[in-house]
């Protein structure tokens, strides 16, 4: 596959068998997304051929792929936010009679489809009424409901909690037993270990190799992916916390109004300069709402006391937080982190425009130089800084989001799932950057759904359950069992 004469995939061979999970692995920018878009009929390859069951397969658009029994669950959600869940599930294949949509029949079938992936929802409600993890499961239900014989899953657990991920894994086992062939893309080593029958690795658009999982140990897999050995997955310096940077006391967030139960209920915590404080908890625990509230994204729907460097700070808008040296990397980079159709330069400089625009005048040269300096330590892979963010792989999009906030020169960084959809090599780079930033005195509040990452990267962990703090523990005393117990509302010693 070539774009404007530039090769993105070269001489790639890939085969898939009924009843297997074939993991497609590689760093961000390796060509995985391009390959699955070819399978899905989004792109037409500039060379080579494809076959399904011995017959030619050359989809001109996604409808051709669907007709051939190929369904794709893309990493970035494709639901129409304002449409109902049922309408999303049947978009393009509506249940009709005499030209009229049979809404009752659609909703009954939609409920049945979603029960198959562990959801019991009001399918008449708009999709954007639900949190991102639920929307991810709806997306999975949408693909599974089409009874495809080839199912491509691109980072399907990126927005799921542990219980939802287990439901997905059970569904994958059912699909295998039915003879469905599954292409599974993930950057989570534990998922590869658990699910893969075979693994194919791409690097820089070329095939590195394919092997049964039993013949490809994890250390060799990582070498195939990044072209070098990654000595330590989590390499942390010894923390040297300084003075208290952030103190939060009895902080609450009321997104549905004061009469409803708060999403965050009287939370107290602190972050010192040079320290990473992890927020543990299951999906819906209130951690993301807490971060958004501290950043001013909930406006006046918050209460409690916040002090930044010892000074009272009550932000009613993100602009106020940015001016005070607070940055927020959200968990939904497509919806809240990027302007997808705008260039890398536009996105990277967006939050720092006041600093980059002397006397209010924008300077294209200054913005380009600042962007180049910001993305260099992040090892951004892009053909040019004028490319739209949507043209980048998921991990490189995340690097643009990080560059944007680093350009504001924050003292407090609120990170919500910073390594979601990021390959093992890029994760290692982000960990190293966190070490650099905290060594320079930055304080970090971190949310991650990956327990090994939470335990290894946090100097202290504050666990939430239904919006309340159930435990606070130092890194030395934190274990997966203690964090999970507190996340489920039990005391850590139960």
C-alpha positions in Angstrom: 0.0 0.0 0.0 1.3 3.4 -1.0 0.0 6.9 -0.1 1.2 9.6 -2.5 4.0 7.3 -3.6 5.2 6.6 0.0 5.1 2.9 0.9 3.1 2.1 4.1 2.9 -1.6 3.5 5.5 -3.6 1.4 5.3 -7.2 0.5 3.2 -8.2 3.5 1.8 -11.8 3.6 -0.8 -12.7 6.2 -3.1 -15.7 6.5 -6.0 -16.5 8.9 -7.7 -19.8 9.8 -11.2 -20.6 11.0 -11.5 -21.0 14.8 -8.2 -19.1 15.7 -7.2 -15.9 17.3 -4.4 -14.4 15.2 -2.7 -11.5 17.0 -1.4 -8.8 14.7 1.4 -7.0 16.6 3.8 -4.2 16.1 4.6 -0.7 17.2 2.3 2.3 16.4 3.0 3.2 12.8 4.0 -0.4 11.9 1.2 -0.7 9.3 -1.4 -2.7 11.3 -4.2 -0.1 10.9 -3.5 0.2 7.2 -3.7 -3.6 6.8 -7.0 -3.9 8.6 -8.5 -1.0 6.7 -7.6 -2.9 3.5 -9.4 -5.9 4.9 -12.4 -3.8 5.7 -12.6 -2.2 2.3 -11.7 1.3 3.5 -8.5 1.3 1.4 -7.8 -0.5 -1.9 -4.3 -1.9 -2.0 -1.9 -0.7 -4.7 -0.5 -4.2 -5.1 -0.9 -7.8 -4.1 -4.1 -10.0 -3.8 -6.5 -11.3 -1.2 -8.6 -14.4 -1.0 -11.4 -15.7 1.3 -12.0 -19.4 1.3 -10.1 -19.8 -1.9 -12.0 -17.1 -3.8 -10.9 -13.6 -4.8 -11.6 -10.9 -2.3 -11.3 -7.2 -3.4 -13.7 -5.0 -1.4 -14.3 -1.6 -2.9 -16.0 -0.2 0.2 -16.9 -1.5 3.7 -20.3 -2.7 2.5 -18.5 -5.2 0.2 -16.5 -6.4 3.2 -19.6 -6.8 5.3 -21.3 -8.8 2.5 -18.3 -11.1 2.4 -18.6 -11.7 6.2 -15.8 -9.4 7.4 -16.5 -7.1 10.4 -14.1 -4.7 12.0 -14.1 -3.1 15.5 -11.9 -0.1 15.1 -10.0 1.4 17.9 -11.7 4.8 17.6 -15.4 4.4 18.1 -17.7 4.7 15.1 -21.0 5.1 16.9 -23.2 8.1 16.0 -23.4 9.9 19.4 -26.9 11.4 18.9 -28.5 8.2 17.6 -30.1 5.6 19.8 -28.1 2.5 20.7 -30.6 0.4 18.7 -30.3 2.7 15.6 -26.5 2.4 15.9 -26.5 -1.3 16.0 -28.7 -1.5 12.8 -27.3 1.4 10.9 -27.2 0.5 7.2 -29.2 -2.7 7.8 -32.4 -1.3 9.3 -35.3 -3.6 10.0 -38.0 -2.2 7.8 -41.5 -3.0 6.5 -43.0 -1.1 3.7 -40.2 1.5 3.9 -40.8 2.1 7.6 -38.3 1.3 10.3 -39.7 -1.4 12.7 -38.4 0.2 15.9 -39.9 -2.3 18.2 -38.3 -5.2 16.4 -35.0 -3.4 16.2 -35.0 -2.6 19.9 -35.9 -6.2 20.9 -33.1 -7.6 18.7 -30.7 -4.9 20.0 -31.3 -6.0 23.6 -30.6 -9.6 22.7 -27.4 -8.7 20.9 -26.1 -6.6 23.8 -27.0 -9.3 26.4 -24.6 -11.5 24.4 -21.8 -9.1 25.4 -22.9 -8.7 29.0 -24.9 -5.5 28.6 -28.5 -4.7 29.8 -29.3 -1.2 28.5 -32.1 1.0 27.5 -31.4 0.8 23.8 -33.7 3.7 23.0 -31.3 6.2 24.7 -28.6 8.0 22.6 -25.2 6.3 22.5 -23.5 9.4 24.1 -25.6 8.9 27.2 -23.2 6.1 28.2 -19.5 6.2 29.3 -16.8 5.3 26.9 -16.4 1.7 28.2 -20.1 1.0 27.6 -19.9 2.5 24.2 -16.9 0.2 23.4 -19.0 -2.8 24.4 -21.9 -1.5 22.2 -19.4 -1.3 19.3 -18.3 -4.9 20.0 -22.0 -6.0 20.1 -22.5 -4.2 16.7 -19.8 -6.2 15.0 -20.7 -9.5 16.7 -24.3 -9.1 15.9 -23.5 -9.2 12.2 -22.4 -12.8 12.5 -19.2 -12.3 10.6 -17.0 -15.2 9.7 -13.9 -12.9 10.0 -13.8 -10.5 12.9 -11.1 -7.9 13.3 -10.7 -6.4 16.8 -8.4 -3.3 17.1 -7.6 -2.7 20.8 -11.1 -3.9 21.9 -10.3 -3.7 25.6 -8.7 -0.2 25.6 -11.7 1.4 27.3 -13.0 -1.7 29.3 -12.7 -2.4 33.0 -11.6 -5.9 34.2 -15.1 -7.3 34.4 -16.0 -6.1 30.9 -12.8 -7.4 29.5 -13.6 -10.9 31.0 -17.0 -10.8 29.2 -15.2 -10.0 26.0 -12.7 -12.8 26.4 -15.6 -15.2 27.0 -17.3 -14.0 23.8 -14.0 -14.5 21.9 -13.9 -18.1 23.1 -17.5 -18.6 21.9 -16.7 -17.1 18.5 -13.7 -19.4 18.1 -15.8 -22.4 19.0 -18.3 -21.4 16.2 -15.4 -21.3 13.7 -15.0 -17.6 13.4 -11.6 -16.4 12.4 -10.4 -13.5 14.6 -7.7 -10.9 14.0 -6.8 -9.4 17.3 -4.7 -6.2 17.8 -3.5 -5.4 21.3 -0.5 -3.8 23.0 -1.3 -5.6 26.3 1.2 -8.5 26.7 -1.1 -10.3 29.1 -3.9 -10.4 26.4 -1.5 -11.8 23.8 -0.4 -14.4 26.3 -4.0 -15.4 27.1 -5.7 -15.2 23.7 -3.3 -15.7 20.9 -3.1 -18.9 18.9 -0.6 -17.4 16.4 1.2 -14.0 16.2 2.2 -12.0 13.2 4.5 -9.0 13.7 4.9 -5.9 11.4 7.5 -3.3 11.7 7.8 -0.2 9.5 5.3 -1.6 7.1 7.1 -4.9 6.5 6.5 -8.4 7.7 9.0 -9.4 10.5 7.6 -12.9 11.0 4.7 -15.2 12.1 4.8 -18.0 14.6 2.5 -20.0 16.9 2.4 -18.3 20.3 4.0 -21.4 21.9 7.1 -20.8 19.8 7.4 -17.1 20.4 8.4 -16.1 23.9 7.5 -12.6 25.1 11.0 -11.3 25.1 11.5 -12.3 21.4 8.1 -10.9 20.5 9.1 -7.5 21.9 12.4 -7.7 20.0 10.5 -8.4 16.8 8.2 -5.5 17.4 10.7 -2.8 18.3 13.9 -4.1 16.6 15.8 -4.2 19.9 15.5 -5.7 23.4 13.5 -3.7 25.9 15.4 -4.4 29.1 12.7 -3.3 31.6 9.1 -2.7 31.0 8.8 -0.3 33.9 12.1 1.5 34.8 11.5 4.0 37.6 14.0 6.2 39.3 13.9 6.4 43.0 11.3 9.1 43.8 12.4 12.2 45.6 9.2 14.1 46.3 9.4 17.7 47.2 6.9 20.2 48.7 3.2 19.6 48.5 2.0 20.8 45.1 -1.7 19.9 45.2 -4.1 19.4 48.2 -7.7 18.4 47.7 -10.1 18.3 50.6 -13.8 17.1 50.6 -13.9 17.6 46.8 -17.2 16.6 45.1 -18.4 16.7 41.5 -22.1 16.9 40.8 -22.5 16.4 37.0 -26.2 15.6 37.2 -27.0 18.5 39.6 -26.9 18.9 43.4 -30.1 16.9 43.9 -28.5 13.7 42.4 -25.8 11.5 43.9 -22.3 13.0 43.2 -19.9 11.3 40.8 -17.1 12.3 43.2 -18.0 12.4 46.9 -15.9 14.3 49.4 -12.5 13.1 48.1 -9.3 14.2 49.8 -5.8 13.6 48.5 -2.5 15.3 47.9 0.3 15.3 45.3 3.9 16.5 46.0 6.3 17.9 43.5 8.2 15.1 41.8 5.6 12.5 42.8 3.3 10.2 40.8 0.0 9.5 42.6 -2.1 6.8 41.0 -5.9 6.7 41.1 -7.1 3.1 41.3 -10.6 1.9 40.9 -13.1 0.1 38.6 -14.7 1.9 35.7 -17.3 4.3 37.0 -15.5 4.9 40.3 -15.3 8.6 39.7 -11.6 9.0 38.9 -12.1 10.6 35.5 -14.7 12.9 36.8 -12.4 13.9 39.6 -9.6 14.8 37.2 -12.0 16.8 34.9 -13.4 18.6 38.0 -9.9 19.6 39.2 -9.2 20.9 35.6 -12.3 23.1 35.7 -14.2 21.0 33.0 -17.3 20.7 35.2 -17.6 24.4 35.7 -19.5 25.2 38.9 -20.7 21.6 39.4 -17.9 21.1 42.0 -17.5 21.8 45.7 -14.7 21.4 48.3 -11.3 23.0 48.8 -8.4 22.8 46.4 -5.0 24.4 47.0 -2.2 24.6 44.4 1.2 25.4 45.9 -0.5 26.4 49.1 -2.8 28.9 47.3 -6.6 28.3 47.0 -7.5 27.3 43.5 -11.1 26.8 42.4 -11.1 26.5 38.6 -14.4 27.1 36.8 -13.0 26.6 33.3 -10.0 24.7 31.8 -8.4 28.1 30.7 -8.1 29.0 34.3 -6.4 25.7 35.1 -4.0 26.0 32.2 -2.9 29.5 33.3 -2.2 28.1 36.8 0.1 25.4 35.4 -2.3 22.4 35.3 -2.6 20.2 32.2 -5.1 17.4 31.5 -4.6 14.4 29.1 -8.2 13.0 28.7 -9.0 9.3 28.2 -10.9 10.0 24.9 -8.2 11.4 22.6 -10.5 11.4 19.6 -13.4 13.2 21.3 -11.6 15.4 23.8 -7.9 15.4 23.1 -7.6 16.3 19.4 -9.1 18.2 16.5 -8.8 15.2 14.2 -9.0 17.0 10.8 -6.5 19.7 11.9 -2.7 19.4 11.4 -0.2 18.2 14.0 1.1 21.8 14.4 -2.4 23.1 15.0 -3.1 20.4 17.7 0.3 20.6 19.4 0.2 24.4 19.8 -3.5 24.8 20.6 -3.2 25.0 24.4 -0.1 27.2 24.3 -1.2 29.8 21.7 -1.1 32.7 24.2 2.6 32.1 24.9 3.4 31.5 21.2 1.5 34.6 19.9 3.3 37.8 21.0 0.9 40.7 21.2 -1.9 38.4 20.1 -0.4 37.7 16.6 0.2 34.1 15.5 3.5 33.1 14.0 3.5 30.1 11.8 7.3 29.8 12.0 7.2 30.0 15.9 4.4 27.4 16.1 6.3 25.0 13.7 9.6 25.4 15.7 7.8 24.8 19.0 6.0 21.7 17.6 9.2 20.2 16.3 10.9 20.7 19.7 7.9 19.3 21.6 7.5 16.1 19.5 11.2 15.3 19.2 11.6 13.7 22.7 8.3 11.8 22.1 9.7 10.2 18.9 6.6 11.1 16.9 6.4 9.0 13.7 4.9 11.3 11.0 5.8 12.1 7.4 5.3 15.8 8.1 4.0 18.2 10.7 1.2 19.4 8.3 -0.4 16.0 8.3 -3.9 15.9 9.9 -3.9 14.2 13.3 -6.5 11.7 12.0 -3.8 10.3 9.5 -1.6 9.2 12.5 -1.8 5.9 14.3 -3.4 5.8 17.7 -0.1 5.9 19.6 1.2 8.8 17.5 -2.0 10.7 18.1 -1.4 10.2 21.8 2.1 11.6 21.5 0.6 14.8 19.8 -1.8 15.1 22.8 1.2 14.8 25.2 3.2 17.3 23.2 0.3 19.8 23.3 0.2 19.8 27.1 4.0 19.8 27.6 4.0 23.0 25.5 2.0 24.7 28.3 4.9 24.0 30.7 2.7 22.5 33.5 3.7 21.9 37.1 0.8 19.5 37.7 -0.1 16.9 35.0 -3.4 15.0 35.1 -3.0 11.9 33.1 -6.1 9.8 32.3 -5.1 6.5 30.5 -2.0 8.0 28.8 -0.8 4.6 27.4 -4.2 3.4 26.1 -3.7 2.1 22.6 0.1 2.6 22.7 2.6 -0.1 21.8 5.2 -1.5 24.2 8.1 0.6 22.8 6.1 3.8 23.0 4.9 3.0 26.5 8.5 2.6 27.6 9.2 6.0 26.1 6.3 7.6 28.0 7.5 6.0 31.3 10.9 7.5 30.7 9.4 10.9 30.1 7.4 10.6 33.3 10.6 10.0 35.1 12.2 13.1 33.4 9.2 15.3 34.2 9.0 14.2 37.9 12.7 14.5 38.3 12.3 18.2 37.2 9.7 18.7 39.9 6.4 18.1 38.1 3.6 16.4 40.0 1.5 13.7 38.3 -2.0 12.4 39.0 -2.3 9.1 37.0 -5.2 6.9 36.0 -4.5 3.6 34.3 -6.6 0.6 33.9 -3.5 -1.7 33.6 -2.8 -2.9 37.1 0.9 -3.7 36.5 1.3 -0.1 35.2 -0.5 1.4 38.2 1.6 -0.5 40.7 4.9 0.1 39.0 4.5 3.8 38.1 2.8 5.1 41.3 4.7 6.4 44.3 1.3 6.4 46.2 -2.1 5.0 45.2 -5.5 6.5 46.1 -8.3 4.0 45.5 -11.9 5.1 44.7 -15.2 3.2 44.9 -18.4 4.9 43.8 -16.8 8.3 44.1 -15.3 7.8 47.6 -11.8 7.1 48.7 -11.6 3.6 50.2 -7.8 3.4 50.6 -4.5 5.3 50.3 -1.3 3.3 50.2 2.4 3.8 49.5 4.0 1.9 46.6 5.8 -0.5 49.0 2.5 -1.8 50.5 0.4 -1.8 47.4 -0.5 -5.1 45.8 -3.0 -6.0 43.1 -5.1 -7.8 45.6 -5.2 -4.8 48.1 -6.0 -2.3 45.3 -8.8 -4.5 43.9 -10.3 -5.1 47.3 -10.5 -1.4 47.9 -11.8 -0.8 44.4 -14.7 -3.1 45.2 -15.5 -1.2 48.4 -13.9 -3.5 50.9 -11.2 -2.4 53.3 -7.7 -3.5 52.3 -7.4 -5.9 55.2 -10.7 -7.8 54.6 
